Amino acid sequence: MTYKSSVDIVLPVLNEQDVLNISVSRLLKFCSEGMVSYNWKIIIADNGSTDETYNIAKQIESDSKNVNVIKLPQKGRGRALKKAWQLDSRIKVYMDIDLSTDLKYLPIICDHVYSQKYDIAIGSRLIKGSKVVGRTLKREIISRGYSLIFRSLFLVPFRDAQCGFKAISSETAENLLPLVDDNGWFFDTELLILANKLGYKIKEVPVYWVDDPNSSVNIISTAWNDIKGLARLKFGGINKAKKQIELN
């Protein structure tokens, strides 16, 4: 069979022993039916787990030829993606392990990148056509407030920088990853703002998204770190990235 392209689907995980097996099984089932036009592989990127996550991941890897595992000693979603996105595939994807975004959008974001009309495709909970289920009012206010802040500061067209559901071409990842300083949750926002300012094309796709009530993300702490990241980008970060490109 001739495939459109190779795709690595990265699942960054930190202490996810309770959901890892279920989520990967669900993703494997979907990909075997819904990603048949792509040569796909699932990459479990364990970043600093202290529970049984890594051992469970290795067992899944031994049971499936479509699953690989990488282990990083340090925490950080951004750090995990920087490592996993170095693997040899034409399209890089990542999604949160809770699979909050409906998987039917996976081939859609891959198709947008494969078409070469866009360098990055992102799931969005904040544009027309999207639907969010189960999200608390506090999280909704913080999410929309954060969107307003970064759009006002950087005049970017996309609204949802933090939805854990993105695809990027290998060439774009290779060029952008060395420019992204953040190794944590701000990684997504920094990547997208730099991509926009450097002329890369971003497609925002409205998605159906179900909130995970058991999420371990501290929304207040994450929001504060995001604000500090925005300040860093605003006051020198973007110019630093542009100068780095000129030097290369």
Backbone as a ProteinNet text record, in pm:
[ID]
protein_1_A
[PRIMARY]
MTYKSSVDIVLPVLNEQDVLNISVSRLLKFCSEGMVSYNWKIIIADNGSTDETYNIAKQIESDSKNVNVIKLPQKGRGRALKKAWQLDSRIKVYMDIDLSTDLKYLPIICDHVYSQKYDIAIGSRLIKGSKVVGRTLKREIISRGYSLIFRSLFLVPFRDAQCGFKAISSETAENLLPLVDDNGWFFDTELLILANKLGYKIKEVPVYWVDDPNSSVNIISTAWNDIKGLARLKFGGINKAKKQIELN
[TERTIARY]
83.4	0	87.1	48.2	118.5	51.1	128.8	74.4	93.6	6.7	24.8	157.4	178.8	295.5	311.2	427.1	449.4	410.1	350.3	301.1	343.2	406.4	432	331.2	255.7	155.4	212.2	251.8	321.6	223.5	238	159.3	254.7	270.7	353.6	282.4	352.5	287.6	373.1	306	369.4	276.3	317.4	238.8	94.9	81.8	-50.1	-81.3	-39	-56.1	-203	-292.5	-433.4	-505.7	-456.6	-528.8	-450.3	-321.6	-235.6	-284.5	-311.2	-352.7	-482.6	-578.8	-709.9	-697.7	-623.7	-612.3	-536.7	-427.3	-350	-430.2	-502.4	-587.1	-692.2	-751.5	-851.8	-789.9	-671	-603.6	-560	-510.2	-471.4	-590.3	-702.5	-822.5	-865	-863.6	-903.9	-808.8	-679.7	-581.9	-587.6	-614.4	-621.5	-737.9	-836.2	-953	-957.3	-914.1	-930.4	-806.1	-690.5	-565.5	-500.3	-581.9	-528.8	-449.4	-470	-395.8	-258.8	-229.5	-100.1	-22.8	108.5	195.8	224.2	142.3	143.2	210.4	258.7	316.6	285	257.7	231	359.3	396.5	515.6	472.2	494.4	467.5	593.7	583.7	699.6	686.4	747.5	741.8	842.3	791.4	881.7	877.3	958.8	978.4	879.2	808.1	710	777.3	708	759.7	669.7	562.6	474.5	504.3	406.5	428	407.6	398.7	370.9	469.8	597.7	698.9	689.8	672.1	662.5	539.3	428.8	307.2	329.9	396.6	425.6	512.2	611.6	699.6	623.4	526.9	445.1	358.5	300.8	222	309.9	431.3	525.3	555.9	573.1	604.8	486.9	366.3	245.6	202.2	257.5	212.9	330.6	333.7	440.2	423.4	308.9	281.8	305	368.4	394.1	542	600.5	735.8	733.1	833.2	840.9	975.4	971.6	1094.5	1080.9	1194.2	1191.4	1287	1236.5	1317.7	1316.1	1430.8	1435	1368.3	1359.3	1304.2	1160.3	1085.3	946.7	940.2	823.4	800.6	742.4	621	558.4	641.4	687.6	769.9	897.3	959.6	1082.3	1054.8	944.1	908.5	885	817.7	788.9	914.8	1003.1	1129.2	1206.7	1204.4	1274.1	1200.4	1071.6	994.8	982.7	975.1	958.8	1087.9	1195.4	1319	1318	1220.5	1211.9	1175.8	1204.7	1196.8	1055.9	976.3	844.9	818	733.4	706.3	608.8	520.8	424.8	435.5	445	450	316.5	261.9	136.4	159	86.7	80.1	-60.9	-97	-226.3	-212.6	-299.9	-299.7	-346.7	-292.8	-320.7	-466.6	-537.7	-678.9	-768	-709.9	-784.4	-912.5	-900.8	-1017	-1073.5	-986.8	-1032.5	-1080.5	-1195.9	-1250.7	-1148.9	-1119	-1014.9	-1049.4	-1173.5	-1209.2	-1137.3	-1084.8	-1013.1	-866.1	-817.9	-677.5	-641.6	-712.5	-678.1	-700.6	-789.5	-816.7	-695.5	-636.8	-519.9	-400.1	-390.1	-281.5	-297	-419.7	-444.9	-409	-436.4	-403.2	-252.3	-174.7	-29.1	21.3	-34.9	5.8	-17.8	-122.7	-156.7	-51.5	33.7	137	78.6	-52.4	-112.7	-85	-60.7	-33.6	87.8	162.6	279.3	242.2	139.3	91.6	-60.6	-121.3	-266.9	-295.9	-388.3	-414.5	-563.8	-596.7	-734	-767.7	-891.5	-932.1	-1066.9	-1073.2	-1197.7	-1263.2	-1202.7	-1244.6	-1289.1	-1312	-1359	-1494.6	-1561	-1692.9	-1687.5	-1783.8	-1789.8	-1735.9	-1664.4	-1612	-1718.6	-1701.5	-1793.4	-1714.1	-1736.7	-1667.2	-1769.1	-1740.8	-1833	-1765.1	-1835.2	-1790	-1687.5	-1658.4	-1556.7	-1616.2	-1541.5	-1589.8	-1584.3	-1665.8	-1668.9	-1532.6	-1464.8	-1333.4	-1233.2	-1229.9	-1137.4	-1173.1	-1301.9	-1344.9	-1303	-1321	-1283.4	-1132.6	-1055.5	-909.7	-862.8	-920.5	-880.9	-909	-1028.2	-1064.2	-988.1	-963.4	-884.9	-742.1	-684.3	-547.7	-541	-640.8	-646.5	-650.4	-731.5	-742.3	-609.3	-540	-412.1	-308.5	-287.5	-180.3	-215.9	-344.9	-383.4	-365.7	-390.8	-372.2	-224	-142.5	0.3	72.8	33.6	112	36.3	-91.4	-172.3	-167.5	-184.9	-186.9	-332.2	-357.6	-495.7	-557.1	-474.1	-528.9	-575.3	-675.3	-736.2	-698.1	-678.5	-653.5	-512.8	-421.5	-282.5	-257.1	-342.8	-311.1	-389.4	-471.4	-539.8	-436.7	-438.9	-339.9	-372.4	-366.2	-402.6	-347.1	-226.4	-156.7	-81.1	-64.8	16.6	110.5	231.2	332.2	417.1	459.1	544	684.3	755.8	890.1	983.5	971	1057.1	1032	904.4	869.3	919.9	901.7	950	1101.4	1170.4	1316.7	1364.4	1293.1	1333	1294.2	1178.4	1125.9	1172.7	1188.8	1218.2	1342.7	1452	1569	1543.6	1436.4	1406.3	1316.7	1252.5	1157.3	1232.1	1228.5	1301.6	1225.9	1093.1	1015.9	1010.4	1021	1013.9	888.3	801.5	681.5	554.5	452.7	320.9	317.4	408	408.1	465.3	522.9	582.4	487.9	362.6	265.8	249.7	227.5	206.7	330.7	446.2	570.9	593.2	569.7	585.9	496.7	370.9	274.9	301.1	335	363.8	487.7	592.6	712.9	682.1	602.8	566.6	496.3	402.3	329.7	422.9	508.9	596.8	704.5	733.2	834.5	772.8	642.1	577.8	523	517.7	461.1	308.4	246.3	100	36.4	-59.9	-125.1	-274	-324.5	-467.3	-529.7	-633	-704.3	-833.7	-848.6	-961.2	-1054.2	-1182.5	-1275.6	-1295.2	-1290.1	-1299.2	-1407.6	-1446.6	-1534.9	-1443.6	-1456.3	-1360.5	-1434.3	-1397.6	-1461.1	-1359.9	-1393.6	-1302.4	-1276.8	-1152.2	-1115.3	-1123.9	-1222.4	-1237.8	-1123.5	-1045.6	-934.5	-800.3	-802.8	-678.7	-593.1	-462.4	-369.4	-310	-350.5	-295.6	-346.5	-254.2	-289.8	-312.8	-439	-473.1	-418.8	-417.8	-369	-218.1	-145.5	-0.1	40.5	-30.6	-0.5	-25.9	-136.8	-169.8	-63	-14	89	218.2	256.6	376.4	358.8	236.7	208.7	225	177	189.3	337.1	417	560.5	625.3	579.5	631.9	597.2	474.8	433.8	519.7	548.6	632.7	772.8	826.2	959.7	961.8	858.2	851.5	835.7	751.5	723.4	846.8	921.7	1036.9	1167.9	1183	1310.7	1308.8	1211.1	1212.4	1197.6	1109	1087.7	1209.1	1263.7	1383.6	1501.2	1510.3	1616.5	1605	1482.9	1461.4	1497.6	1458.7	1489.7	1639.8	1710.8	1856.3	1922.7	1867.2	1922.4	1909.7	1798.4	1779	1879.4	1902.7	1998.1	2139	2173.9	2307.1	2324.6	2213.5	2221.7	2218
-120	0	125.3	224	351.6	447.5	494	584.2	729.8	815.2	958.7	1004.4	966.4	1015	936.5	952.2	892	991.4	939.5	1024.2	964.3	1044.5	1007.2	1078.9	1002.1	1058.2	1049.4	1162.2	1164.5	1186.8	1104.3	1116.7	1148.8	1275.9	1307.7	1261.4	1189.5	1136.7	1161.1	1190.8	1207.3	1147.9	1034.1	966.4	941.3	869.9	842	691.9	621.7	477.1	434.2	518.8	480.4	489.2	572.5	593.7	550.3	521.9	497.6	382.7	269.1	151.1	176.3	233.5	258.2	355.5	464.8	567.3	516.6	444.7	394.1	289	204.7	104.9	172.5	277.1	352	417.7	474.3	540	438.7	324.3	218.6	173.4	153.7	110.4	214.4	341.6	445.5	451.7	451.9	466.8	350.8	230.5	114.2	124.2	207.1	224.4	362.4	465.2	602	667.6	598.6	655.8	562.5	489.4	386.4	444.3	570.7	630.3	682.2	671.5	716	598.9	606.7	511.5	568.9	529.5	595.3	512.3	582.4	518.8	605.1	539.4	609.6	611.8	729.7	746.1	788.1	702.3	738.3	803.2	930.6	1006.2	1029.8	941.6	951.6	1056.5	1161.7	1267.2	1277.6	1194.4	1205	1133.4	1034.1	962.2	889.7	887	816.4	700	677.1	563.4	451.9	373.5	259.7	294.1	422.3	463.3	403.5	413.9	366.6	215.7	141	-4.7	-46	22.9	-5.2	28.1	140.7	180.9	77.2	24.7	-76.5	-205	-239.4	-357.3	-335.1	-215.6	-182.8	-189.7	-138.2	-139.5	-282	-370.9	-509.5	-581.3	-530.6	-593.8	-536.6	-422.9	-358.1	-306.1	-341.8	-294.1	-146.9	-89.4	50.5	145.7	95.4	178.8	175	291.9	305.5	388.7	369.9	442.3	512.7	638.1	707.9	756.9	766.7	807	922.9	1026.6	1140.6	1152.3	1177.7	1184.4	1308.4	1414.5	1540.4	1560.9	1635.7	1666.8	1776	1787.4	1896.3	1849.4	1895.1	1857.7	1907.5	2030.9	2085.3	2006.5	1968.1	1888.7	1754.5	1691.8	1563	1576.9	1683.8	1703.1	1736.3	1813.9	1844.6	1716.9	1623.6	1496.4	1408	1390	1297.5	1347.1	1477.6	1532.3	1529	1478.7	1459.1	1327.4	1243.1	1114.2	1133.7	1031	1043.3	1016.2	1121.1	1110.8	1242.2	1238.5	1359.8	1453.4	1395.7	1475.6	1436.9	1536.2	1514.1	1558.7	1475	1507	1492	1569	1533.8	1556.7	1479.3	1496.4	1460	1517.3	1487	1343.8	1281	1140.6	1116.1	1217.9	1197.4	1190.8	1219.1	1213.8	1296.7	1415.3	1502.9	1546.6	1561.1	1598.9	1475.4	1484.7	1373.2	1329.6	1201.1	1150	1161.2	1186.9	1199.5	1317.4	1409.2	1524.2	1493.8	1376.5	1341.9	1338.9	1262.8	1266.2	1403.4	1482.4	1615.7	1706.8	1710.3	1796.5	1742.6	1610.3	1552.5	1589.9	1585.3	1620	1765.4	1853.8	1995.5	2014.1	1942.6	1953.5	1880.9	1764.6	1687.5	1765.6	1845.3	1922.5	2027.5	2059.1	2162.7	2303.7	2315.2	2448.6	2512.3	2424.8	2472.5	2399.6	2470.9	2411.7	2348.6	2403.1	2356.2	2355.3	2252.5	2248.5	2223	2300.6	2291.6	2277.2	2196.2	2188.6	2313	2358.7	2480	2460.9	2506.6	2505	2642	2738.5	2877.6	2944.7	2868.3	2928.9	2870.3	2936.4	2894	2750.9	2671.2	2531.9	2435.2	2486.3	2399.1	2376.5	2269.9	2241.3	2187.2	2246.2	2206.8	2154.9	2037.6	1973.4	1957.7	1998.3	1969	2062.7	2171.4	2262.8	2356	2377.8	2467.5	2612.3	2695.5	2837.2	2901.5	2863.6	2921.6	2891.2	2766.1	2729.3	2799.7	2814.6	2880.8	3027.9	3093.8	3235	3252.1	3166.7	3175.6	3149.5	3049.3	3014.7	3128.7	3184.4	3293.9	3422.4	3444	3560.5	3552	3433.3	3411.9	3433.1	3382.9	3401.3	3549.5	3624.5	3768.1	3838.5	3797.5	3861	3837.3	3710.1	3687.4	3740.4	3742.3	3799.2	3950.9	4014.1	4159.2	4196.4	4115.4	4144.9	4121.4	4014.6	3972.5	3979.4	4015.6	4031	3906.1	3791.5	3664.3	3625.7	3551	3519.2	3401.9	3311.1	3192.5	3227.5	3153	3183.6	3085.8	2959.7	2857.8	2802.3	2850.3	2805.1	2679.2	2650.4	2547.2	2417.7	2405.2	2277.6	2170.3	2060.1	1954.2	1865.6	1925.2	1850.1	1925.7	1888.1	1965.5	1874.3	1922.6	1854.4	1956.2	1912.4	2001.8	1924.2	1989.2	1922	1904.6	1805.1	1778.2	1895.8	1959.9	2073.7	2190.2	2214.6	2324.1	2296.1	2172.9	2135.8	2149.7	2105.6	2113.4	2258.1	2348.1	2489.1	2561.4	2525.6	2601.1	2551.3	2420.3	2366.4	2427.6	2451.8	2513.2	2655.2	2717.4	2855.2	2864.6	2754.1	2753.5	2726.6	2822.5	2809.6	2729	2739.6	2678.4	2526.5	2458.9	2312.9	2261.5	2352.1	2312.1	2338.1	2389.9	2409.6	2527.4	2623.5	2739.6	2705.8	2588.3	2545	2568.2	2530.2	2542	2686	2775.2	2915.4	2974.4	2945.3	2998.6	2947.7	2820.2	2761.6	2831.9	2852.3	2909.7	3057.6	3132.4	3274.6	3291.6	3214.9	3222.1	3180.3	3074.6	3028.8	3139.7	3206.4	3315.4	3429.9	3469.8	3583.9	3552.4	3424.4	3384.9	3342.4	3360	3340.4	3202.5	3115.4	2982.6	2990.2	2901.8	2902.9	2807.3	2857.8	2781.3	2768.6	2645.9	2619.2	2585.7	2659	2633.8	2559.4	2440.9	2352.6	2344.5	2377.8	2364.5	2217.9	2186.2	2046.8	2028.9	1904	1862.4	1816.2	1876.8	1855.6	1832.1	1724.9	1690.1	1709.5	1792.8	1822.3	1698.5	1683.8	1574.5	1623.8	1577.6	1626.1	1583.5	1483.9	1434.4	1492.3	1595.5	1656.2	1703.3	1676	1715.3	1854	1919.9	2051.1	2155.8	2227.9	2338.8	2461.5	2494.9	2597.9	2735	2766.1	2896.7	2906.3	2803.6	2802.6	2805.4	2726.3	2723	2858.4	2922.1	3053.2	3156.3	3151.3	3245.8	3223.8	3098.3	3069.1	3113.3	3099.8	3144.9	3296.2	3369.3	3515.4	3555.3	3487.2	3516.6	3484.2	3377.2	3342	3445.4	3496.8	3600.9	3725.9	3761.7	3878.8	3857.6	3737.3	3707.5	3721.4	3669.5	3680.8	3825.5	3899.2	4038.3	4125.1	4101.9	4187.4	4115.4	4080.8	4028.8	3890	3807.8	3668.7	3650.4	3726.8	3713.7	3764.9	3877.8	3931	3835.9	3770.4	3672.2	3558.4	3509.9	3401	3444.3	3565.4	3615.1	3629.9	3676.9	3690.7	3554.2	3455.9	3320.3	3263.4	3292.5	3247.2	3314	3442.8	3515.7	3459.6	3420.5	3365.4	3229.6	3157.1	3024.4	3032.8
0	0	0	-76.9	-79.4	18.2	115.3	216.6	175.8	226.6	205.7	265.5	391.2	463.8	593.1	657	788.6	897.5	1004	1113.3	1247	1330.4	1469.4	1557.9	1635.9	1726.7	1868	1921.8	2050.1	2164.9	2267.2	2390.2	2504.9	2541.9	2658.4	2785.3	2871.5	2991.9	3115.4	3224.7	3354.8	3459.7	3515.5	3619.1	3574.7	3464.9	3406.2	3406.4	3511.3	3515.5	3510.4	3557.8	3565.5	3431.7	3341.3	3214.9	3091.9	3107.8	2991.4	2905	2966.8	2890.4	2814.8	2883.4	2822.3	2705.6	2726.9	2623.1	2501.1	2523.7	2409.9	2333.4	2404.2	2337.3	2250.5	2303.6	2227.7	2104.3	2121	2009	1903.8	1946.9	1852.6	1768.9	1834.7	1763.1	1660.2	1701.1	1606.7	1487.7	1514.8	1406.3	1307.7	1357.4	1268.7	1171.6	1206	1119.2	1052.7	1124.9	1077.2	1021.2	1031.1	980.4	878.6	804.1	713.9	597.6	565.7	454.1	497.4	627.6	679	739.3	731.9	799.3	938.4	1035.4	1165.5	1273.8	1375.1	1492.9	1614.7	1726.4	1852.1	1935.3	1982	2064.8	2204.9	2302.9	2442.3	2497.7	2533.7	2581.6	2731.9	2808.8	2954.6	3001.2	3062.6	3110.8	3262.7	3326	3469.7	3558	3506	3588.4	3704	3817.5	3934.7	3974.5	3898.8	3926.4	3825.9	3789.7	3699.9	3552	3520.9	3383	3283.7	3312.4	3217.1	3196.7	3304.5	3292.6	3212.4	3234.7	3157.7	3010.9	2986	2847.9	2777.3	2845.9	2785.3	2754.7	2839.6	2812.7	2689.4	2677.7	2558.4	2434.5	2445.8	2332.7	2287.6	2383.8	2349.3	2285.7	2310.9	2257.5	2122.7	2083	1959.7	1878.4	1751.5	1662.8	1628.3	1660.5	1627.6	1744.6	1850.6	1968	2003.5	2021.7	2073.4	2200.7	2285.2	2411.7	2422	2464.2	2498.8	2642.2	2712.3	2853.5	2875.4	2939.3	2977.7	3129.9	3192.1	3337.9	3395.2	3315	3363.7	3317.9	3398.2	3365.2	3258.6	3195.3	3101.6	2970.4	2939.9	2812.7	2694.9	2704	2596.7	2576.8	2686.3	2677.8	2610	2645.4	2585.1	2435	2394.4	2252.3	2173.8	2231.9	2163.6	2132.9	2225.4	2205.7	2106	2125.3	2041.4	1898.4	1879	1744.4	1663.4	1723	1648	1570.9	1598.5	1530.9	1384.2	1304.6	1158.9	1107.9	1096.7	1033.1	962.1	860.9	783.4	855.2	935.9	1012.4	1159.8	1245.8	1390	1450.4	1535.4	1603.7	1753.1	1831.5	1972.8	2023.5	2123.1	2188.9	2335.8	2417.3	2559.8	2582.5	2685.8	2711.2	2749.1	2796.1	2829.6	2706.1	2588.4	2460.9	2468.6	2525.3	2539.5	2405.1	2305.1	2171.1	2096.7	2034.8	1957	1851.6	1849	1760.3	1612.3	1580.1	1438.6	1372.6	1454.2	1398.8	1370.6	1410.7	1388	1239.7	1155.2	1012.7	949.6	1006.9	951.8	968.8	1089.2	1107.3	1030.6	1019.7	939.5	792.5	742.4	602.2	573.4	667.7	647.4	631.6	712	701.4	577.2	550.1	431.8	303.1	298.8	178.7	145.5	243.8	233.2	222.3	239.6	246.4	382.8	482	617	672.7	756.6	821.6	955.4	1017.4	1147.4	1145.1	1204.6	1221.4	1368.7	1424.9	1568.5	1596.2	1694.6	1741.2	1821.4	1810.1	1881.5	1949.1	2074.5	2151.1	2155.1	2085.8	2102.5	1973.3	1867.8	1743.7	1706	1613.8	1569.2	1516.7	1559.2	1517.1	1619.7	1720.8	1826.3	1932.9	2009.2	2119.5	2237	2353.1	2475	2575.7	2631.6	2725.4	2861.3	2967.6	3103.1	3161.2	3094	3144	3248.8	3358	3462.6	3414.9	3478	3441.6	3464.9	3573.2	3602.7	3491.7	3447.5	3339.8	3209.2	3183.8	3060.4	3061.1	3173.3	3184	3169	3236.5	3227.8	3085.1	3020.3	2884.1	2786.9	2795.3	2703.8	2737.4	2865.2	2905.1	2854.5	2865.8	2816.8	2666.3	2595.8	2450.5	2414.2	2485.3	2458.8	2483.7	2589.2	2623.1	2513.9	2473.3	2375.9	2237.3	2204.2	2074.5	2073.2	2186.2	2195.7	2193.8	2258.9	2266.5	2134.4	2063.2	1947.3	1814.8	1820.7	1699	1611	1674.1	1601.4	1573	1465.1	1427.8	1503.4	1555	1621.4	1762.2	1810.7	1940.2	2051.2	2017.5	2120.1	2103.8	2186.6	2177.1	2258.6	2356.4	2454	2439.7	2337.8	2316.5	2282.6	2357.5	2337.5	2219.7	2100	1979.7	1859.4	1815.5	1713.1	1616.5	1493	1392.3	1330.3	1297.1	1241.5	1141.4	1035.5	937.5	994.7	944.9	996	971.3	854.1	822.4	917.8	946.5	1036.9	1177.7	1223.7	1356.7	1365.4	1263.3	1262.1	1272	1206.2	1207.2	1335.6	1391.6	1505.1	1641.5	1657	1789.9	1854.6	1779.2	1843.2	1893.5	1846.7	1884.7	2007.5	2044.4	2156.3	2286.3	2376.7	2503	2607.8	2608.9	2716.7	2703.1	2816.8	2819.8	2888.8	2929.3	3001.3	2923	2993.9	2933.4	2837.5	2852.8	2764.2	2626.1	2613.5	2486.4	2368.9	2384	2274.1	2226.9	2323.3	2288.7	2223.2	2279.6	2223.5	2081.7	2060.9	1927.8	1825.8	1861.5	1766.7	1740	1843.5	1822.7	1735.7	1764.1	1681	1537.7	1522.7	1388	1311.1	1376	1310.3	1272.5	1363.1	1337.8	1233.9	1213.9	1115.9	983.3	969.8	840.6	812.2	912.7	890.5	891.8	816.4	801.8	902.8	978.4	1084.6	1054.8	1059.3	1040.8	1175.5	1213.3	1338.2	1306.7	1365.6	1335.4	1456.5	1441.6	1554.3	1590	1719.9	1762.5	1868.1	1885.9	1996.1	2108.3	2223.9	2332.6	2463.8	2533.1	2660.3	2772.5	2868.3	2978.4	3063.6	3106.2	3195.5	3339.8	3416.8	3554.5	3645.2	3601.8	3682.9	3639.8	3557.4	3509.7	3626.5	3617.1	3723.4	3700.4	3593.4	3560.5	3659.3	3721	3810	3723.5	3701.2	3603.6	3643.8	3773.8	3819.2	3799.7	3843.6	3828.5	3681.9	3600.2	3457.4	3392.8	3429.8	3373.8	3409.4	3532.7	3575	3496.2	3478.3	3399.2	3254.4	3203.6	3067.2	3055.2	3154.4	3152.4	3153.3	3235.1	3238.5	3104	3040.6	2909.7	2804.7	2810	2715.7	2732.6	2857.4	2883.5	2826.9	2843.3	2788.9	2637.3	2571.1	2425.7	2381.4	2452.8	2415.1	2429.6	2535	2563.4	2530.1	2404.4	2356.5	2298.3	2335.3	2291.7	2141.8	2081.1	1936.8	1860.3	1903.1	1837.7	1852.2	1967	1988.6	1888.2	1865.6	1770.1	1628.5	1591.5	1457.2	1436.8	1538.9	1528.9	1517.6	1589.6	1583.5	1443	1376.5	1239	1146.3	1165.5	1082.1	1096.8	1219.4	1244.1	1178.8	1165.3	1103.9	951.8
[MASK]
++++++++++++++++++++++++++++++++++++++++++++++++++++++++++++++++++++++++++++++++++++++++++++++++++++++++++++++++++++++++++++++++++++++++++++++++++++++++++++++++++++++++++++++++++++++++++++++++++++++++++++++++++++++++++++++++++++++++++++++++++++++++

